[in-house]
Amino acid sequence: MRINSKQLLSKGAKALTLALALGVTNNAVAGLNIFACEPEYAALAKELAPDAKIYSATTAMQDPHQVQARPSLIAKMRQADLAICAGADLEVGWLPMLQMKSANAKVRSTDQGLFFAAEQIDTLDQLESVDRSMGDVHAKGNPHLHFDPNRLLDVATALTAKLVQLDPDNKAQYQSSLVSFSERWQAAIPHWEAKAQALQGSKVIAYHSSFKYLFNWLGLEQVADLEPKPGIPPSSSHLASLLNRAKQGDILAIVIASYQSERGADWLAERSDLPVLVLPMSVGGNDQSVDLFTLYDSAIALLLSAKQ
Ligand SMILES: [Zn+2]
């Protein structure tokens, strides 16, 4: 069935009439309007604020470092009550532009409706000093933190406090959503850890520091990076050095994220006889990853597949 904008309008009018008739406030019916910079935070918002209207600015097939501040994104940000982003400068190339062009005072500051996940936890690999020769490094530490289940739980708790701040009428609901999520998440962590036991001590070559938290948590070691420097695609001389490294014979696999180019990885795989694992960078990064739980399931299953 195709619904045109006129029909939608009349539907909206009916809902409003109904809401008024029931004596409920518009706020409680509509819920918050949430803009997530990345799909993992849209997924977390869905767990913690199931009645909210949630929009993800990017998909798991997009590089979250490089996003065009398109008019459609500006329009979405203009409507937002809350913007949830990884932070630690991951979105520094596009979020400030969206904020400026959308001119939405609600999401301008973290005192109000702007929330950075990285500000709620200690990031890995923070740098004391940075210069341009180092490439596009993450000086404030690695922002790809959603693959650390414990840090993500801390983010969930902080995000719930933010939801309550912005929408205090629904405090009880947000708190019970957090309890439900925490219980399921904390029950899942030991299962994941038990499953991934066989991966302890495994060495991988990976693209960027995308899965640093996952490796750190599960005891894998990224011994080399397909990027010669952060933000720089693999060059032939760099790939040649990786091939030399691979010849030592102790590497489990080459790991890339769903949005990253397979070219360098394939070149190396052909010559080193190593498997290439394409891990979902986020929810939606493959067919299996439909929420945060299945995202973790899938990433761990893919890593284990290289063990067989
Ligand atoms: Zn990065």
Residues whose N, C-alpha, C, O or C-beta is under 5 A from the ligand:
A	BS01	ZN	none
